Amino acid sequence: MNLTKTYEIQKYRNENAETVDDEIISEYSLVININSKDFVRLICSPSDFKELAVGFLFAEGIISGLEDIAELKEEISEGEGKIFVKTKTEDAYNAEADKIIGIRSVTTACGKSHTISYPVFDLVGSESERIVGRLDFKAEDIYNLLEGFNHKSDLFLRTGGVHSCMLATKENVIMFYEDISRHNAVYKILGDCVLSGISMLDKIIIMTGRVPKEMLVHVIRAKIPVVVSRSAPTDRAIELAKNYNLTLIGFARNNRMNIYT
């Protein structure tokens, strides 16, 4: 499936115009169906659908791992597709629950928010479980990873229309994903880790978009100890990172960065 389409456009520079072919990012509609019921529609890039679906379900606390999934299949057509997930128990997403906090407002593509009426549970556990493991690193480690990160997004360089997300150790890149939504790019990382059985306890996640509280909730569920973004965090994200002993870095670019926690 094509990630981009080409359109003829008029490009202006000052008073001068020229007709050029421009590569535009494709937008796709993906429905996640759980136990024969349509659950949510995500607006995404047309790729990595299983990783996206599993990552979303994991990030939202609907599943706690691959062991909660009995069956996973996809039906993909041009413009819209479906991922069918059958859980081993009907109430699989209650497994981690100890406190209902309301309904979840799910944001997919930037600026588009959908409210889903299903039980949402707070981050769980005792104080010991609430502490995210520390990972020692040097500034040079982050700068080296950023250099590779900045050169990986060929799709962004061609279109300017995607967010990127990368999972790495201090020394090596493990995986890299892109999507029109910064949330989806993170979901794809989490979904790949769940499907592949990759531990996230000693990893660094690097992303392009701003970091609100809800993004950190996803990372904390995965117990990733270090979050790096090229953009800014929100105040609530900083407070949450402090509470969970998570290292939060923003404005990481050109051999500089802000360490907030």
N, C-alpha and C positions, 0 to 999 in steps of 0.2 A: 504494500500500500504506500502511495506517495506521501512523503512528509511535507512536500511543498507543491505549489502550482505557480505557473509563470503567467504574468499579466503584462500587457502593454500599457505603459503609463506615460504621463508627461512629467518630466523632472525639470524643476526650475532651480537655477542658481543665479541669484540676483535678478536681473531682467531677462536672462537668457533661458530658453526652454528647449528641451530635446525629447524625442520619443525613444524610450528604451524598454527593454524587457526586464521586469522586476520579479524576483523570486519571493513568493509570499507563503508564509507558514500555513499549513492545513489545520482545520479544526474538526474534531470528531466528537460524536456523542456515544458514550458507553454506559449501558445500564448494568448494574450489578443486581442479580437475582439471587436471593437467599431462600433455600428450602421452598422453591416454586413460587416465591412472591418477589415482585420487583421492589427493590429496596431503595436505590438511589441512582440518579443519572449524573455522571461526571462528564464535564466538558474537558477534552484532553487532546493531545496529539495522537495521531493514528499509529501507535506502536506500543509494544510491551504491555499488552492488555492484562495478562495474568499477573504480572508483577504489580501493576497498578491496583488491580482489584484486591489482591491479597494484602498489599501494603496498606490500602485504605482500611480494610477490615481489622488489621492488626493495630493500626494507629488509633482507630476509634474504640478499641477495646472489645470489639465484637468477637474476635478470636484472640487467643493468647499464643497461638503457634500453629504450626502445620498439623499437629496432632488433633486439632479441632476440626479439620477438614476431611470429610469422607470422599468427596468427589468435586472435581474442578474441571469445567469444560467451557469452551467459548464458541459462539456463533458470530462470525464477523462478516459484515457486508459493507458495501460502499456507503459511507456517510454515517452509519450507525451499527453498533454491535452490542452483544450481550455476553456477560460472563455469568455462568450458572455455578453457584456454590451450594453444595449440600454439606451441612455440618453434621457431626456425629451425634449431637444432641440438639433438640429444637431450641434450647435456651443456652447455647454455647456462649453467647456474649454476656451471660450473667456470671461466668466462671470466676472473674476477678472481682465481682461486685461486693462492696460493703457499704456503699452510700450512694443513693440516687441523688443527683444534683440537678436534674431537669432534662431539657431536650437539647439536642446538638444543632447548632447552625453550621452547616458544612459549606465551606468556601472552596470552589474548584478553580476555574479560570478567574483571573484577577478581576475583582469587581462584581463577580456573580456569586451570590450566596443563596443557599437553599436550606430551609429548616426542615428537619426530619423528626417526626414524632416517634422516638423510641427511647427506652430507658438509657440514660447516660450515667456513668459511674465515675466518681472522683478517682484520681490517682490513689492507688491502694497501698496499704501496708503499714507496718510499724515504723518507728523512726529509723531503725536499721535498714529497712527496705527502701526508705525514702532517700537514702544517701546514694548518689551516683558515684561510681568508682572514679578515682583520680587517675589521670594520665600525665606523666611528666614529659615535657617537651621543651625545646628551645625555640626562640623566635625564628631562627634559621630554618627549623623544620617546617614551620608554617609557610615561610616565604618560598621555600623550595616546592612545596605542594601547590601553592598558588600559581607559581610559574607554569607548572604542568596543567593546572586547572584552566588557566586563561587561554591556553593553546588548544584545548580539547574540543571546544565548542565550534566546530566548523559550521554547524547549522545556525548558530547565532550570528556568526560573521557573515553568512550569506543572507539572512533574513532579518536579524534584529528582533525576532519575535518569540524567543523561547527563554525559559529559565533553565539553569544547569544545577546539578547536584552531584557530588562525588563523595565516596566513602574511601577512606585510606587509613593505613597505619602511619606512623611517623616517617617511614621511609618509602612506602610504595602505595600506588593507587590500586584499589581493589575493584571498584566499579564506578561507572559514570553514566548518568541519565539526563535526558532533557525532556521538557514538556512546555506547552504554552502556559501552564500553571505552575507556580513555584511549589505549591502544596503537592501536586501530582509528581513532580520530580523527586520529592522526598519520599512519597508513597512508593515509587518504583524502587528506590534504594531499599526501603524496609521490606517490600515484598520479595525482592530478589534474595535478601538475607534469610527470610523465613523459608522460602522455597528451597534454597541451597543449603540451609543449615549452617549459615555463617554467623558466628558470635559477633555481637556488636559492642561487647563490654570494654574493649581496649582500642576503639577506633575513633577517628576524627571524621566529622561530616562537614563538608564545605558546600555552601549554596550561594546563589546570586541575589535572592530577594531579601526584603526586609524580614525581620524575625519577630512576629507577634507572639503572644502567650500561647495561642493554640498550636503554633508550630513547635514550641518547646515541649508541650505536652506529648506530642508524637515522639519526639526524640527521647524524652524521659522514659516513656513506655519501653523503648528499645534499649534503654540504659547506655546510650552513647554518651561518653563523658565530656567530649569537646565539640562545640558548635562554632563554626567559623562562617561569617557571611561577608560578602562584598558590600552589603548595605547595612542599615541601622536596625537595632532592636527597639522594642517599645519598653516603656517603664515596667509594665506588668511582666514582660519576658525577663527583664533583669531581676525583678524581685523573685520570680519563680526559680530562676537559675541559682540565686543565692540560697533559697530554701532547700534546693536539691543538690547543692555542692557541685554544680555543673560549671564548667569553664565556658564562658560566652564571649566571643570575639566578634567585633563588627568593624566596618569600614576597612576590611583587609584588602589592600591593593597597593601596588607600587612600593613594596618593602616598608609598609607602615600598617599599623592596625591599632584598634582600641580594645583593650581587655577590660570588660565590664565586671566580670566576676571570676 
